[in-house]
């Protein structure tokens, strides 16, 4: 049996604890001589951190080393039973001991033996018995190296395990992300399908209503139809909100920037909630600062969405009183940045406005300690709010996100029982070329007319007074029926008439009673009463039926029966209409009172002639031009599988003068195009047999750009990326359903000239602002006109004709050599040289970029630049044709003047 000796100061255990933080030495001596064991034991006895173990039988050494796992092995070479070198080989072959340092102890200093020991795997070689200091140094050195190696191996193993765990976690995350992407794709597909399925019938509803509004209707019918359209548009807004919520959550909501009338946006928001306000007896009103531009550029849909939400909340939480919207300028041009932003000032567009909106109500108010819950998703002020008023608490959170996207912020001022005022700001750009509305200026027909305003709400009364005074009227206010009668003089007239009748009755039977008052006195009194006011504007819902009673008393006495009366009502009068007409009410306007409607009502009541504007949306878009097809003849194909949408589209195009052909799917579209030429194709995206996207791709493959029609997508899909997918399929433009007729006309105006047989410039003569700026350098044209002789003006027209004749061929050559750098650069340079003669700056810029690409050899961006060049050329062509038309008109006028012998000296005027 092997013997094991240990230092008496050390504790030898079969199962050892973890080594100390740095290292702990454990020595195993394998030697058959007890004298050597004792010598080594004594040498290590004074080392407190060294454990010593001894094995005298070489056959048991491997088993003991496997059990003890020493940090160094002292191995004798010559032992009975097993040769020392053989034992070293066994240690190295065993996985437990293969890395333990081995120091060979031998009396033989033969270099050959040393070589064999090192070759088998020994780490060191000592001649026994070595010096104590040297022995301890060798043991410590090899033990420390071995322990460091163990620590490195353990660290590497831990690192590999953590790396493997990270790889496993990443694999799980990738799998989860893949599932999430699949779920997101499924959700997007569902939303797209839902959007299309809902928008398709909505297109028919709103389209038919719009067509109905273009027919001859009575005032009552028009009000009902417009109410139906407002409800349909409100439903469409809800649908859009559902889709927008998913975009907001995904951070992919895109804003659109188009011009719109600021007053119209506020009025539409209030009208959507006028019914609910009327049910609760609330007064709705708004005021827009006169210094703000009439038309601004921003996202009208998002702005209206915020207003509807805030006004809807105000109506919901207000039992009595009013809800008023105020719009004022917060900043203009150079504006200060709010706290928390870098820097202190920001230079913006000179027509940039920071609009400040305030929605103020007289409702329950919001306690200060609970206002922090506002603008957070799915939270309301308290739990009872949901039970009493309903709602999810999501609206204000959406408003906050939308306002921030619009470049502003939102906050609230309120306290319990004191009503609430929600403020928010948005950035918008003013439209400098927009003229003010007809109701924003002084009215000659109303100037000096006296108007009595009878309204119990002080805020609305003040708004009405300021509006009427801006038209030049003299306004007197009254808040009650009694005060109004006093202002009108009806009570004094009634008293005087009663006294007169009593006097006449007393004197009629008794001649001694004296003469009766002359009849002229009564006429004079009546004239004084009637001359007091030219018109009365009265709230029909004054408390206690005061509005109706006021008109009844006014009509009962004297000449008050002839004073024109305009009634204001929060609700449709229905059964009261006959009563109002019987009392001689001239006009009824509905709250919230629009300035334009009020102006028209007053003018009608006073007999002042006004031009009735076409009633439509508030976008300021022009009505359908019945002569549009005459000046822009086009062959149009409408592709849609829905019969209602076909009817709406054909009717709208018919209003413009077109007789369009219909196709029910993409395959039928291709058959029509093979049979006959088409200029413009309105293509629905989702159709049976062959959808719009596939149809557009086939069209682009079969026909060149100059042979195929302009393809315009018409789809109910309104999600992020739908427009890009349509354009990627080869379509030229995109409009979403429900299609606005003005938008349909705008598309034809945009693309029609590129396909019409005769390019007409009448539209651009009427709307020069529709042309892009910076396309033609007027300075170059001025130099051409100033050339000596009489050919300057004529040369401009000749150069324009020559340019428009040669330019398309150069662009075609660029497309033909899009993959050949030198030829691309040559034709781009030639086009640039042609354009320099007329100062076509837009074409010059793109042609220069194409020339640079051709010279550099990197042609990856060339196809996209050529498509951009085609668009710039179309716009430049329109502007050049407008310039040529102006030159022709100028030449005709000069010829007429010369023919009539008229001469104008430089200092004279005609």
HELIX and SHEET records of a PDB file:
HELIX    1   1 UNK A   34  UNK A   44  1                                  11    
HELIX    2   2 UNK A   58  UNK A   68  1                                  11    
HELIX    3   3 UNK A   84  UNK A   93  1                                  10    
HELIX    4   4 UNK A  111  UNK A  120  1                                  10    
HELIX    5   5 UNK A  132  UNK A  213  1                                  82    
HELIX    6   6 UNK A  219  UNK A  250  1                                  32    
HELIX    7   7 UNK A  262  UNK A  272  1                                  11    
HELIX    8   8 UNK A  274  UNK A  279  1                                   6    
HELIX    9   9 UNK A  300  UNK A  316  1                                  17    
HELIX   10  10 UNK A  368  UNK A  373  5                                   6    
HELIX   11  11 UNK A  383  UNK A  389  1                                   7    
HELIX   12  12 UNK A  395  UNK A  405  1                                  11    
HELIX   13  13 UNK A  438  UNK A  440  5                                   3    
HELIX   14  14 UNK A  458  UNK A  470  1                                  13    
HELIX   15  15 UNK A  481  UNK A  488  1                                   8    
HELIX   16  16 UNK A  490  UNK A  509  1                                  20    
HELIX   17  17 UNK A  511  UNK A  513  5                                   3    
HELIX   18  18 UNK A  519  UNK A  530  1                                  12    
HELIX   19  19 UNK A  543  UNK A  545  5                                   3    
HELIX   20  20 UNK A  546  UNK A  556  1                                  11    
HELIX   21  21 UNK A  558  UNK A  562  5                                   5    
HELIX   22  22 UNK A  576  UNK A  582  1                                   7    
HELIX   23  23 UNK A  595  UNK A  606  1                                  12    
HELIX   24  24 UNK A  628  UNK A  631  1                                   4    
HELIX   25  25 UNK A  643  UNK A  655  1                                  13    
HELIX   26  26 UNK A  666  UNK A  675  1                                  10    
HELIX   27  27 UNK A  692  UNK A  702  1                                  11    
HELIX   28  28 UNK A  722  UNK A  728  1                                   7    
HELIX   29  29 UNK A  741  UNK A  755  1                                  15    
HELIX   30  30 UNK A  762  UNK A  766  1                                   5    
HELIX   31  31 UNK A  768  UNK A  770  5                                   3    
HELIX   32  32 UNK A  778  UNK A  785  1                                   8    
HELIX   33  33 UNK A  791  UNK A  816  1                                  26    
HELIX   34  34 UNK A  821  UNK A  838  1                                  18    
HELIX   35  35 UNK A  841  UNK A  856  1                                  16    
HELIX   36  36 UNK A  862  UNK A  899  1                                  38    
SHEET    1   A 5 UNK A  50  UNK A  55  0                                        
SHEET    2   A 5 UNK A  25  UNK A  30  1                                        
SHEET    3   A 5 UNK A  72  UNK A  76  1                                        
SHEET    4   A 5 UNK A 101  UNK A 106  1                                        
SHEET    5   A 5 UNK A 124  UNK A 127  1                                        
SHEET    1   B 6 UNK A 258  UNK A 261  0                                        
SHEET    2   B 6 UNK A 295  UNK A 298 -1                                        
SHEET    3   B 6 UNK A 420  UNK A 430 -1                                        
SHEET    4   B 6 UNK A 352  UNK A 361 -1                                        
SHEET    5   B 6 UNK A 322  UNK A 332 -1                                        
SHEET    6   B 6 UNK A 283  UNK A 288  1                                        
SHEET    1   C 4 UNK A 258  UNK A 261  0                                        
SHEET    2   C 4 UNK A 295  UNK A 298 -1                                        
SHEET    3   C 4 UNK A 420  UNK A 430 -1                                        
SHEET    4   C 4 UNK A 410  UNK A 414 -1                                        
SHEET    1   D 2 UNK A 335  UNK A 336  0                                        
SHEET    2   D 2 UNK A 345  UNK A 346 -1                                        
SHEET    1   E 5 UNK A 474  UNK A 478  0                                        
SHEET    2   E 5 UNK A 450  UNK A 454  1                                        
SHEET    3   E 5 UNK A 535  UNK A 539  1                                        
SHEET    4   E 5 UNK A 564  UNK A 569  1                                        
SHEET    5   E 5 UNK A 585  UNK A 590  1                                        
SHEET    1   F 5 UNK A 661  UNK A 663  0                                        
SHEET    2   F 5 UNK A 636  UNK A 639  1                                        
SHEET    3   F 5 UNK A 680  UNK A 684  1                                        
SHEET    4   F 5 UNK A 710  UNK A 715  1                                        
SHEET    5   F 5 UNK A 733  UNK A 736  1                                        
END                                                                             
